[in-house]
């Protein structure tokens, strides 16, 4: 793995601008608890979100990985589709990882409820089944100034039944690609999407990047 300081070496002072901010993590299914643990290490008020009314006072939102079909069905059952879409369109930062990225996308190539707010075309389970899950180091230039050493060390990414981004719209910035050019991370204004699971690594830089989106007021 890249030589990045583990979570316990990062100082709460690194996230001082966001210490009074509240970030929600959609907790319908998937690995929401891992995101919450990381956010709290930065001193952020992180809460589980399951009801539309819980979105009202948030400064940002993370939609975690899981099983995308189940994810969409539960969001619909909990009456969250329209409130989540409105939150994404409010300008407040929203980050979708893996299944969360699928949920953000305008086009997933099949009939399945999504929020349709991010101008990306996503292919579900693009790398195969659970047995084809893999890990690799990625170059993510946007992280160059994040971390104690301020260098652009590779980010060790974990892909689990991961989707990929087949294409992006003109207002979408590509943040990371595999060696073959496959897009695995992108940003469109207040919307951030990653194919992989940063919450499962020892590297907190993408969470710090998301918190900077809050502190800089991307809305």
Backbone torsions as a table, in degrees:
resi	resn	phi	psi	omega
1	UNK	NA	155.0	179.2
2	UNK	-63.5	155.3	-176.4
3	UNK	-82.3	73.6	180.0
4	UNK	-112.8	139.4	-179.4
5	UNK	-59.1	133.7	176.7
6	UNK	-67.2	168.6	-174.2
7	UNK	-53.6	-42.6	-173.5
8	UNK	-68.7	-12.9	177.2
9	UNK	-89.3	-9.7	180.0
10	UNK	-84.6	139.5	-177.6
11	UNK	-91.4	143.2	176.0
12	UNK	-58.1	-29.6	179.8
13	UNK	-59.7	-24.8	178.5
14	UNK	-60.5	-24.3	-175.8
15	UNK	-116.4	22.9	-176.4
16	UNK	-50.2	-42.4	-178.6
17	UNK	-61.4	-19.0	-176.4
18	UNK	-108.6	6.4	-173.8
19	UNK	-65.3	-25.8	178.7
20	UNK	-99.7	11.4	179.8
21	UNK	-94.1	154.0	177.1
22	UNK	-115.7	124.2	178.8
23	UNK	-115.3	128.1	176.7
24	UNK	-94.0	148.5	173.6
25	UNK	-123.3	117.9	-178.6
26	UNK	-60.0	121.1	-169.1
27	UNK	-117.9	44.3	178.0
28	UNK	-82.6	-32.6	-172.9
29	UNK	-175.4	156.0	176.3
30	UNK	96.1	-163.3	-170.4
31	UNK	-95.4	52.1	-178.4
32	UNK	-67.9	-33.2	-175.3
33	UNK	-64.6	-32.7	179.9
34	UNK	-66.0	-40.5	176.8
35	UNK	-63.1	-42.9	-178.2
36	UNK	-61.7	-41.9	179.2
37	UNK	-59.9	-43.4	-179.0
38	UNK	-66.7	-45.5	179.7
39	UNK	-59.3	-40.5	-179.1
40	UNK	-69.2	-28.8	174.5
41	UNK	-64.2	-26.8	175.7
42	UNK	-85.6	2.4	179.4
43	UNK	82.0	14.0	-178.7
44	UNK	-86.4	143.7	173.1
45	UNK	-77.4	99.0	-177.0
46	UNK	-107.2	130.7	-176.7
47	UNK	-132.6	152.9	176.0
48	UNK	-79.3	137.4	-177.5
49	UNK	-116.9	124.2	177.3
50	UNK	-135.2	-11.1	-176.0
51	UNK	-126.7	147.1	-179.4
52	UNK	-55.4	-39.9	-176.9
53	UNK	-65.5	-19.7	179.1
54	UNK	-73.3	-12.4	-179.9
55	UNK	-79.4	-16.3	-168.0
56	UNK	-59.6	-43.0	-172.0
57	UNK	-104.8	17.5	-179.0
58	UNK	-81.7	148.1	172.2
59	UNK	-96.3	-17.9	178.9
60	UNK	-166.2	167.5	-174.6
61	UNK	-145.2	139.5	172.3
62	UNK	-116.2	132.8	174.3
63	UNK	-111.2	111.1	-168.5
64	UNK	-82.7	179.9	175.5
65	UNK	-74.9	168.9	-178.8
66	UNK	163.1	-146.6	176.8
67	UNK	-106.5	116.1	-166.2
68	UNK	-64.4	-36.4	179.7
69	UNK	-66.4	-46.5	177.0
70	UNK	-62.5	-40.7	178.5
71	UNK	-54.5	-49.9	-177.8
72	UNK	-66.1	-41.5	-180.0
73	UNK	-63.5	-41.9	180.0
74	UNK	-68.2	-40.9	177.9
75	UNK	-60.3	-40.9	177.6
76	UNK	-65.7	-44.0	-178.7
77	UNK	-64.1	-32.6	-179.5
78	UNK	-88.1	5.3	178.9
79	UNK	67.2	33.5	-173.2
80	UNK	-101.6	-10.5	-173.3
81	UNK	-58.6	-57.6	-177.7
82	UNK	-67.3	-42.7	176.4
83	UNK	-60.7	-38.5	177.6
84	UNK	-67.1	-40.3	178.2
85	UNK	-61.8	-42.9	178.7
86	UNK	-64.0	-38.4	179.1
87	UNK	-64.6	-44.0	178.2
88	UNK	-61.2	-36.3	-179.4
89	UNK	-82.6	-3.1	-179.2
90	UNK	-78.4	-15.6	-176.9
91	UNK	96.7	-7.9	177.6
92	UNK	-75.1	146.1	-176.8
93	UNK	-62.2	135.2	176.6
94	UNK	-134.8	133.2	-179.0
95	UNK	-123.8	123.0	175.9
96	UNK	-110.6	125.9	177.1
97	UNK	-111.9	130.4	177.5
98	UNK	55.6	-108.1	178.8
99	UNK	-59.6	-33.6	177.2
100	UNK	-63.5	-35.3	175.7
101	UNK	-65.1	-42.8	177.0
102	UNK	-58.5	-41.4	-177.4
103	UNK	-66.5	-28.6	178.4
104	UNK	-76.2	-26.9	-165.5
105	UNK	-70.2	148.7	174.4
106	UNK	-77.1	-29.6	-174.4
107	UNK	-137.6	120.3	175.9
108	UNK	-121.4	10.2	173.7
109	UNK	73.1	14.8	178.9
110	UNK	-160.3	166.2	179.7
111	UNK	-82.1	102.9	178.3
112	UNK	-157.4	135.3	-178.6
113	UNK	-60.2	129.9	170.7
114	UNK	-136.6	171.3	177.2
115	UNK	-77.6	-27.2	176.3
116	UNK	63.0	36.2	-174.5
117	UNK	-105.9	-16.5	-177.5
118	UNK	-112.3	130.8	-172.4
119	UNK	-80.1	66.9	177.6
120	UNK	-133.3	149.8	172.7
121	UNK	-106.3	122.5	-172.7
122	UNK	-115.5	140.0	173.5
123	UNK	-106.6	118.5	-179.3
124	UNK	-70.7	150.0	175.7
125	UNK	43.9	43.0	-171.1
126	UNK	-66.4	-25.0	-176.5
127	UNK	-102.4	9.8	177.6
128	UNK	104.0	-166.3	-175.6
129	UNK	-83.0	-174.4	-176.3
130	UNK	-53.1	-37.6	-177.8
131	UNK	-66.7	-21.4	179.4
132	UNK	-92.4	9.9	176.0
133	UNK	-63.0	150.3	-175.5
134	UNK	-154.2	171.1	177.1
135	UNK	-130.2	147.7	175.7
136	UNK	-161.8	158.8	177.5
137	UNK	-86.1	133.9	-179.7
138	UNK	-117.7	144.0	168.7
139	UNK	-89.1	122.1	179.6
140	UNK	-127.0	91.4	-175.8
141	UNK	-55.3	-29.2	-179.2
142	UNK	-63.3	-17.5	-179.3
143	UNK	-93.6	5.4	-171.0
144	UNK	-57.3	-34.7	-175.7
145	UNK	-103.9	14.9	-178.2
146	UNK	-107.6	129.1	178.9
147	UNK	119.6	167.0	-174.3
148	UNK	-64.8	-31.6	-176.1
149	UNK	-98.6	-11.2	174.9
150	UNK	64.8	24.0	178.9
151	UNK	-111.9	154.9	-177.6
152	UNK	-87.9	69.1	174.7
153	UNK	-72.1	152.4	178.9
154	UNK	-62.8	151.3	178.4
155	UNK	-100.7	124.6	-178.8
156	UNK	-80.5	106.7	-173.0
157	UNK	-100.7	139.3	179.2
158	UNK	-112.0	120.0	-178.3
159	UNK	-109.0	120.6	-179.6
160	UNK	-125.6	109.2	-175.2
161	UNK	46.2	47.1	-165.8
162	UNK	-79.6	147.5	169.4
163	UNK	-84.2	169.3	170.7
164	UNK	-131.3	163.4	177.4
165	UNK	-99.1	113.7	-177.4
166	UNK	-77.5	-34.6	179.4
167	UNK	-159.5	159.5	179.9
168	UNK	-130.1	153.1	175.7
169	UNK	-77.5	173.8	-173.5
170	UNK	-67.9	-20.6	-178.9
171	UNK	-97.6	10.5	-178.2
172	UNK	-105.1	130.6	176.6
173	UNK	-96.3	128.5	175.9
174	UNK	-81.1	126.5	-178.4
175	UNK	-100.9	-29.4	-177.7
176	UNK	-154.9	145.0	176.8
177	UNK	-134.0	155.7	168.3
178	UNK	-75.7	172.9	-178.6
179	UNK	-60.7	-27.7	-178.7
180	UNK	-87.9	5.6	178.4
181	UNK	93.7	-2.8	178.2
182	UNK	-63.8	129.2	-178.2
183	UNK	-81.9	129.2	-178.5
184	UNK	-128.5	1.6	174.7
185	UNK	-156.2	140.5	-178.1
186	UNK	-155.1	161.8	177.6
187	UNK	-139.7	137.6	174.3
188	UNK	-129.5	97.4	-177.7
189	UNK	54.6	-110.9	-177.0
190	UNK	-86.0	0.7	-175.5
191	UNK	-107.4	127.1	-179.6
192	UNK	-119.6	137.1	-178.6
193	UNK	-138.5	134.0	175.9
194	UNK	-133.2	138.2	177.9
195	UNK	-72.0	-25.6	-170.7
196	UNK	-103.3	-175.8	-172.0
197	UNK	-116.2	85.4	179.2
198	UNK	-63.1	-25.5	-177.8
199	UNK	-70.1	-11.6	-179.0
200	UNK	-98.3	6.1	-179.4
201	UNK	-108.9	176.4	174.9
202	UNK	-92.6	4.4	-173.4
203	UNK	-104.0	112.7	-175.5
204	UNK	-92.7	11.4	-171.2
205	UNK	-66.6	-35.5	179.5
206	UNK	-70.0	-33.8	174.0
207	UNK	-65.9	-39.0	177.4
208	UNK	-64.9	-39.5	176.9
209	UNK	-60.1	-44.6	178.4
210	UNK	-63.1	-40.8	178.7
211	UNK	-65.6	-31.7	175.4
212	UNK	-66.2	-31.8	175.2
213	UNK	-60.9	-37.2	176.8
214	UNK	-67.9	-49.0	-173.9
215	UNK	-68.3	-26.1	179.9
216	UNK	-88.7	-7.2	176.9
217	UNK	64.2	68.3	-176.5
218	UNK	-72.3	-11.3	-178.0
219	UNK	-62.2	NA	NA
